[in-house]
């Protein structure tokens, strides 16, 4: 039988290799925030030509010096009546009129159909609400899992292990987007926070499936060591978890490759989070239960404390 649990520290090491660079980037550079969090202006243009995203970006940038993105909207009127959404920094009235003049100069007959500005105050409130939402989700998950597994030994351990695995997935996604922000100027927006909450839900869902199998086997295989029960439970759930996640990954990959710019990074966040959530559920959350049950951390600390005085002597 494949011994997944026996290699748990290799899985922890791999997680650290992935998380540490992203965490360093988060601490040193942070996340590159979009206009949803910093404030900005979104304009919907109607142009009489198709495939003009790069040219429209250049025309707006020549006036503002900053463009978040320009993406086409799928409409039946193209190529004579094409719609594009442009996001940029907050534009004062005078600068907005200059942008319109530059666009009309390049595309006679073009028109700005709508213009929406998000103030910095609203953006600040959105940031606070996003943080509160993530924290509230974590607390609710901890309480729910502790209650759902109340008949298992040490039910709080299941909740804490699920939260640690969830934080692993959050750090992976945030770290990668921090690095993308530094290298490719990728910005996060409100849909990104939606993706993060979805990732949290998926990660915990996958973890609960394996935890529930562990709980069932604890009652059936009472003569076996806890480590063997966890390993057997993972193997029973392994194929189901991989198959479920793989179908989602294929769908997200197709959307990422063929979608517009407006939701591309939302889909990328989901793609990274689903892969990380599947990995953490199988190779991290359950392994944390084994480490905790075997008191491996306290034994390691005692051993370190015994070695240090010996070296000092």
C-alpha positions as CSV (number, residue, x, y, z in Angstrom):
1,X,0.0,0.0,0.0
2,X,1.3,3.4,-1.0
3,X,2.6,5.2,2.1
4,X,1.6,8.8,1.6
5,X,1.7,9.8,5.3
6,X,5.2,8.5,5.8
7,X,6.6,11.2,3.4
8,X,4.7,14.1,5.1
9,X,7.8,16.2,5.8
10,X,8.6,16.2,2.1
11,X,5.2,17.6,1.3
12,X,5.6,20.3,4.0
13,X,9.0,21.1,2.5
14,X,7.5,21.5,-1.0
15,X,4.8,23.8,0.4
16,X,7.5,26.0,2.0
17,X,9.5,26.1,-1.3
18,X,6.3,27.5,-3.0
19,X,5.2,29.8,-0.2
20,X,8.4,31.4,0.9
21,X,9.2,33.3,-2.3
22,X,5.7,34.6,-2.5
23,X,5.7,35.6,1.1
24,X,8.9,37.5,0.7
25,X,7.4,39.3,-2.3
26,X,4.3,40.1,-0.3
27,X,6.3,41.5,2.6
28,X,8.7,43.6,0.3
29,X,6.4,44.6,-2.6
30,X,2.9,43.7,-1.5
31,X,0.1,43.3,-4.0
32,X,-0.5,45.6,-6.9
33,X,-4.0,46.9,-6.3
34,X,-6.4,47.7,-9.1
35,X,-8.9,50.6,-9.2
36,X,-11.4,48.7,-7.1
37,X,-9.1,49.1,-4.1
38,X,-7.3,52.3,-5.0
39,X,-10.0,54.2,-6.9
40,X,-10.1,54.8,-10.6
41,X,-12.2,55.3,-13.7
42,X,-13.9,52.8,-16.0
43,X,-15.0,53.9,-19.5
44,X,-17.0,51.9,-22.1
45,X,-16.2,53.0,-25.7
46,X,-17.9,52.2,-29.0
47,X,-15.5,52.0,-31.9
48,X,-16.2,51.4,-35.6
49,X,-13.3,48.8,-35.8
50,X,-12.5,45.4,-34.3
51,X,-9.3,44.2,-32.6
52,X,-8.4,47.7,-31.4
53,X,-7.5,46.9,-27.8
54,X,-3.8,47.7,-28.1
55,X,-4.4,50.8,-30.1
56,X,-7.0,52.1,-27.6
57,X,-4.7,51.3,-24.7
58,X,-1.9,53.4,-26.4
59,X,-4.3,56.3,-27.1
60,X,-5.5,56.5,-23.5
61,X,-2.0,56.0,-22.1
62,X,-0.7,58.9,-24.2
63,X,-3.0,61.2,-22.2
64,X,-3.1,59.6,-18.7
65,X,0.2,57.7,-18.5
66,X,-1.7,54.8,-16.9
67,X,-4.1,52.1,-18.1
68,X,-5.2,49.2,-16.0
69,X,-6.5,47.3,-19.0
70,X,-8.5,47.5,-22.2
71,X,-10.7,44.6,-23.1
72,X,-13.2,44.1,-25.9
73,X,-16.9,43.2,-25.2
74,X,-18.5,40.5,-27.3
75,X,-21.3,42.2,-29.2
76,X,-23.3,41.4,-32.4
77,X,-22.5,44.8,-33.8
78,X,-18.8,44.2,-34.6
79,X,-16.9,45.1,-36.7
80,X,-18.8,48.3,-37.3
81,X,-20.1,48.8,-33.7
82,X,-17.5,47.3,-31.3
83,X,-17.5,47.9,-27.5
84,X,-14.4,48.2,-25.3
85,X,-14.0,48.6,-21.6
86,X,-11.0,50.7,-20.4
87,X,-9.9,51.0,-16.8
88,X,-7.4,53.7,-15.7
89,X,-6.6,55.9,-12.8
90,X,-9.2,58.4,-11.5
91,X,-9.6,61.0,-14.3
92,X,-10.5,64.6,-13.5
93,X,-13.1,66.1,-15.9
94,X,-10.5,67.9,-17.9
95,X,-8.3,64.8,-18.4
96,X,-11.4,62.7,-19.2
97,X,-12.3,65.1,-22.0
98,X,-8.7,64.9,-23.4
99,X,-9.1,61.1,-23.5
100,X,-12.3,61.4,-25.4
101,X,-10.7,63.8,-27.8
102,X,-7.7,61.5,-28.4
103,X,-10.0,58.5,-29.0
104,X,-12.3,60.5,-31.4
105,X,-9.2,61.7,-33.2
106,X,-8.0,58.2,-33.8
107,X,-11.5,56.7,-34.5
108,X,-13.9,59.2,-36.1
109,X,-17.4,58.3,-35.1
110,X,-16.3,56.7,-31.8
111,X,-18.3,57.3,-28.6
112,X,-18.0,57.0,-24.9
113,X,-21.1,55.1,-23.8
114,X,-20.6,55.2,-20.1
115,X,-18.1,56.3,-17.5
116,X,-17.9,55.2,-13.9
117,X,-15.4,56.4,-11.2
118,X,-14.6,54.6,-8.0
119,X,-13.5,57.0,-5.2
120,X,-10.5,56.2,-3.0
121,X,-12.9,56.2,0.1
122,X,-15.2,53.5,-1.4
123,X,-12.1,51.5,-2.4
124,X,-10.7,51.7,1.1
125,X,-14.1,50.4,2.5
126,X,-14.0,47.6,0.0
127,X,-10.5,46.6,1.2
128,X,-11.7,46.5,4.8
129,X,-14.8,44.5,3.9
130,X,-12.7,42.0,2.0
131,X,-10.4,41.4,4.9
132,X,-13.4,41.0,7.3
133,X,-15.1,38.6,4.9
134,X,-12.0,36.3,4.8
135,X,-11.5,36.5,8.6
136,X,-15.2,35.7,9.2
137,X,-15.1,32.8,6.8
138,X,-12.1,31.3,8.6
139,X,-13.8,31.6,12.0
140,X,-17.1,30.1,10.7
141,X,-15.2,27.2,9.1
142,X,-13.3,26.5,12.3
143,X,-16.5,26.5,14.4
144,X,-18.4,24.4,11.8
145,X,-15.8,21.7,11.5
146,X,-15.2,21.5,15.2
147,X,-19.0,20.9,15.6
148,X,-19.4,18.5,12.7
149,X,-16.5,16.3,14.0
150,X,-17.5,16.6,17.6
151,X,-17.8,12.8,17.9
152,X,-14.2,12.3,16.7
153,X,-11.3,12.5,19.1
154,X,-10.0,16.1,19.6
155,X,-12.5,17.7,17.1
156,X,-10.8,21.1,17.3
157,X,-7.7,19.6,15.7
158,X,-9.7,18.9,12.5
159,X,-10.8,22.5,12.4
160,X,-7.4,23.9,13.0
161,X,-5.8,21.6,10.4
162,X,-8.4,22.7,7.8
163,X,-7.7,26.4,8.6
164,X,-3.9,25.8,8.2
165,X,-4.5,24.1,4.9
166,X,-6.8,27.0,3.8
167,X,-4.2,29.6,4.8
168,X,-1.6,27.6,2.8
169,X,-3.8,28.0,-0.3
170,X,-4.5,31.7,0.4
171,X,-0.7,32.4,0.7
172,X,0.1,30.5,-2.4
173,X,-2.4,32.6,-4.5
174,X,-1.4,35.9,-2.9
175,X,2.3,35.2,-3.2
176,X,2.1,34.3,-6.9
177,X,0.0,37.4,-7.6
178,X,2.5,39.5,-5.7
179,X,5.3,38.1,-7.9
180,X,3.1,38.6,-11.0
181,X,2.5,42.2,-9.9
182,X,6.3,42.9,-9.7
183,X,7.2,41.1,-12.9
184,X,4.2,41.8,-15.2
185,X,2.3,44.6,-13.4
186,X,-0.7,42.3,-12.7
187,X,-3.3,44.1,-10.5
188,X,-6.0,42.6,-8.3
189,X,-9.5,43.8,-8.2
190,X,-12.9,42.9,-6.6
191,X,-13.4,39.7,-8.7
192,X,-10.0,38.6,-7.3
193,X,-11.5,38.7,-3.8
194,X,-14.5,36.7,-5.0
195,X,-12.0,34.1,-6.3
196,X,-10.2,34.0,-3.0
197,X,-13.5,33.3,-1.1
198,X,-14.3,30.6,-3.6
199,X,-10.9,29.0,-3.2
200,X,-11.4,29.0,0.6
201,X,-14.7,27.2,0.1
202,X,-13.2,24.6,-2.3
203,X,-10.2,24.0,-0.2
204,X,-12.2,23.3,3.0
205,X,-14.7,21.2,1.0
206,X,-12.0,18.9,-0.3
207,X,-10.4,18.7,3.2
208,X,-13.7,17.8,4.8
209,X,-14.2,14.9,2.4
210,X,-10.9,13.3,3.5
211,X,-11.5,14.2,7.2
212,X,-14.9,12.5,7.1
213,X,-13.3,9.4,5.7
214,X,-10.8,9.5,8.6
215,X,-13.6,9.8,11.1
216,X,-15.4,6.8,9.6
217,X,-12.3,4.7,9.7
218,X,-11.5,5.6,13.3
219,X,-14.6,3.8,14.3
220,X,-14.1,0.8,12.0
221,X,-10.3,0.2,12.3
222,X,-9.9,0.7,16.1
223,X,-6.9,-1.7,16.3
224,X,-4.7,0.2,13.8
225,X,-2.4,3.1,14.5
226,X,-3.8,6.6,13.8
227,X,-1.1,7.1,11.1
228,X,-2.2,4.0,9.2
229,X,-5.9,5.0,9.4
230,X,-5.1,8.4,8.0
231,X,-3.1,6.9,5.2
232,X,-5.8,4.5,4.3
233,X,-8.4,7.3,4.3
234,X,-6.3,9.4,2.0
235,X,-6.0,6.5,-0.5
236,X,-9.7,5.9,-0.4
237,X,-10.4,9.5,-1.3
238,X,-7.4,10.1,-3.5
239,X,-8.9,9.3,-6.9
240,X,-12.2,11.1,-6.2
241,X,-10.3,14.3,-5.2
242,X,-8.0,14.2,-8.1
243,X,-10.8,13.5,-10.7
244,X,-13.1,16.2,-9.3
245,X,-10.3,18.8,-9.3
246,X,-9.0,17.8,-12.7
247,X,-12.3,18.4,-14.4
248,X,-12.6,21.9,-12.8
249,X,-9.0,22.7,-13.8
250,X,-9.7,21.7,-17.4
251,X,-12.7,24.0,-17.5
252,X,-10.8,26.9,-15.9
253,X,-7.9,26.4,-18.2
254,X,-10.2,26.6,-21.3
255,X,-11.8,29.8,-19.9
256,X,-8.4,31.3,-19.1
257,X,-7.0,30.6,-22.6
258,X,-10.0,31.9,-24.6
259,X,-11.6,34.6,-22.3
260,X,-11.1,38.4,-22.4
261,X,-8.8,40.4,-20.2
262,X,-11.6,41.5,-17.8
263,X,-11.8,38.1,-16.1
264,X,-8.5,36.5,-17.1
265,X,-6.8,37.0,-13.7
266,X,-9.9,36.1,-11.8
267,X,-9.8,32.7,-13.7
268,X,-6.0,32.5,-13.1
269,X,-6.5,32.9,-9.3
270,X,-9.2,30.2,-9.4
271,X,-6.9,27.9,-11.4
272,X,-4.0,28.3,-8.9
273,X,-6.3,28.0,-5.9
274,X,-8.0,24.8,-7.1
275,X,-4.6,23.1,-7.7
276,X,-3.2,24.3,-4.4
277,X,-6.4,23.4,-2.5
278,X,-6.3,19.8,-3.9
279,X,-2.7,19.5,-2.9
280,X,-3.1,20.9,0.6
281,X,-6.2,18.7,1.3
282,X,-4.3,15.5,0.5
283,X,-0.8,16.3,1.4
284,X,-1.0,18.9,4.2
285,X,-4.2,18.9,6.2
286,X,-4.3,15.2,7.0
287,X,-0.6,15.1,7.6
288,X,-1.0,17.9,10.2
289,X,-3.4,15.7,12.1
290,X,-0.8,12.9,12.2
291,X,2.0,15.3,13.4
292,X,-0.4,16.7,16.0
293,X,-1.6,13.3,17.2
294,X,2.0,11.9,17.5
295,X,3.2,15.0,19.4
296,X,6.0,15.2,16.8
297,X,6.6,19.0,17.3
298,X,6.9,18.8,21.0
299,X,9.3,15.8,20.7
300,X,11.4,17.8,18.2
301,X,11.5,20.8,20.5
302,X,12.5,18.6,23.5
303,X,15.2,16.9,21.4
304,X,16.5,20.3,20.2
305,X,16.6,21.5,23.8
306,X,18.6,18.4,24.9
307,X,21.1,18.8,22.0
308,X,21.8,22.6,22.6
309,X,23.1,22.2,26.2
310,X,25.2,19.3,25.1
311,X,26.9,21.4,22.4
312,X,27.3,24.3,24.9
313,X,29.1,22.0,27.3
